[in-house]
Amino acid sequence: MERDIAVVPAEPQASLKKKTAVSRSWILLDSNGQSSILDVDKYAIMRRVQIHARDLRILDPLLSYPSTILGRERVIVLNLEHIKAIITAEEVLLRDPLDDNVIPIVEELQRRLPLVYVTATQVQVEEEEHPGVRKDVDTDQENEFPFEFRALEVALEAICSFLDARTRELETDAYPALDELTSKISSLNLDRVRKLKSSMTRLTNRVQKIRDELEQLLDDDDDMADLYLSRKLASSSPISSYGAPPNWFLSSPTIGSKISRTSRASVTTMQGEHDVEELEMLLEAYFMQIDGTLNKLATLREYIDDTEDYINIQLDNHRNQLIQLELFLCSGTVCLSVYSLVAAIFGMNLQYTWREGHGYVFKWVVILTSLICATLFASIISYARHKGLVGS
């Protein structure tokens, strides 16, 4: 069945985009994948899902909060980059549904949120079509994955795919730019690589935040148990028999967390349902995916560092060549200074008898002075090579 996002027909698309800009627009998706647009303020959202204002503030696009997956008594607060959602045991509230990055997530939620029923007859047909594939499904039993986990899986898959796509785009631009910089060092290529390195650093920080959040969840069984909304909903009937607590009591993050842990402990004792293996496997799969993306960025960073080292070596080599050239020029200047000194001495107005009847003396003075200067230049260069100041 084809399902579209429900919009208000009386208002144009420009008006909806304006509302998205002020962050009032939400989309509600139920367990059947049906969707409807909600244009409400934060107080209406708080009353609907019984969430505390501090938790709802995490989803405010105007505020900068790190990537977070929080399990409360009745909801999961999800803040993953552009994915800002509130997941309950029966519905999903997603912020800014008209954002270009959010629209594919809405479509995927509509496709995957409805339950899938698998019967023994269907299994038998699949086994006949695909022999050798074993399916452990009981007769006429529902192959049900908890609603909140289906929604969480869509969000994690979307954010991991989004960051991996950004990483591939960065690799596509970075590697040719680095190779071009290696072949030709210019201000244009250096500026291009500088911008790519800044983009890589920002992307690495974003990926690292997602990875750290998943790792923190995987390290704490209690935090993972807080995400089992369906289990807590099923175990809340004894509490409701004595009267339901007020909304503010349940929505408090401190008190709600205590209630969650208390009810979860009772369920563990009585029914033995304190098992987070199902969620752990789900989180581990996307943890490995985001970790692979982080490894790609680490490899790219190593390539950039290696390129920088190579460029620094080239620059040092050019600098050494300039120093050698300066040494040659200084040595030649010293030798010419000696030659100029001899010429200045003989140019003085002194009384000597060499010029009278000895015209050949001028020739020998010039020859001997040139030989002395050349010998002095060769000696300086030989000494510099002996000390390793000039390449052989």
Steps between C-alpha positions, in 0.01 A plus 500: 500500500644835400506754779584866470579760761178673599518874450256778564339568158402859576859612551762525223833324515682829568298539820597150612866574433468814706360298788783255462744788531358590841509131603131450581427230246492133600383187324319225688530140381303224667557125511324458164729746325225761469632856522362843581658842532485672839560872529508537877715660764722319747236498773262300285778250428579476871137426584466246220803283578546595867855618459694744714588843361871434553484192279298680234756780498755250370302488174497877450689578175590844632696346786820305456477163674721197433364184345284327760286190541307528827264242643227638723201336665272517196711646217835487327650842428709483184735779392725379218616786277192601295293214645311641799230261608290384793421130491227343711376142509231584241603806299791712379520877505759634255603862481528709181342246261548728196877506536673337203694266727193403703262417213676166417481404867125567506452281193708221654304519825173474307630190329650319797286594799200276417524152650594208278314174555670180400305175506612140467346482151708796386810343650432175316458686171826690558681177583377344176614806304830524687601150611764472767390815680363419845251735667420456868142631508222341697172419328276806461728698732569864450860586415485815705787739565408762765363816347750727669790288372369510145488878518841515669647273233375727221655803672834330560512363148421843357762687702770238438427500126493880495838536669650222288380677184657826618823311566504351150440843348788639704727217388405562137608864531795457735715231339529669156568835669775348712659331199490827307660683791776240511579552134474880512526711813305820447296738711181391321559130573603573858182700561289223347656236726463728801124526443471124451693438821266732691200317358654167596560618857139613539366178350728292723365675808140431389571132438691472826203635696265238351753225567554612861125505565455148366801378693366654819167323448668167432709530817197550727229233512279727709499769230411238239223364721354854518438481124263200533182708497269213406631289784455782751152572363402136547632499855330827600157343567570428872593862546189625323275292727596725789437815303710660230757759612461855370659596171761726654606216728555260213659758273768600749831358375620426852183348645407335172840334486454367852156362412643345187777327689262385776243353259776346294649337808160356596451362150845345516422331829154376413515426128873482420470754218808704582653391172652765273658263250251594228579871527868433553523317169319787328730763647813297432417476131478877460792554736715293264370700204572839658835369620583403142414853388726637772780270380459640147542850636802389704656353185433825315658696785808277484521561125478876559768480770726299269445754224586782739817319605596448136438867421705605802784279379479660157501847653798409718681373191431826316613692805825303509556571131453869565749485784752327275448763232550770761823330610630493143414866450660603829816302418521663156447842657788440743733397218404800287559720802858371514543574132356848550738554790804429281364729229442775756856466634654536160267785418641712780726791420817334635857536386630171361731414210317195358329687223833636361638245260299210650173494307463125546453543878140615449419176322646284777321694771166442329573129443628434852207688660249302297669170595501594867128595491408178317703292747333678791151433352583130444631470855182650649278267296713195588482587869122542478461161331731339756276634780184392315377854443482452123381193314760302313 
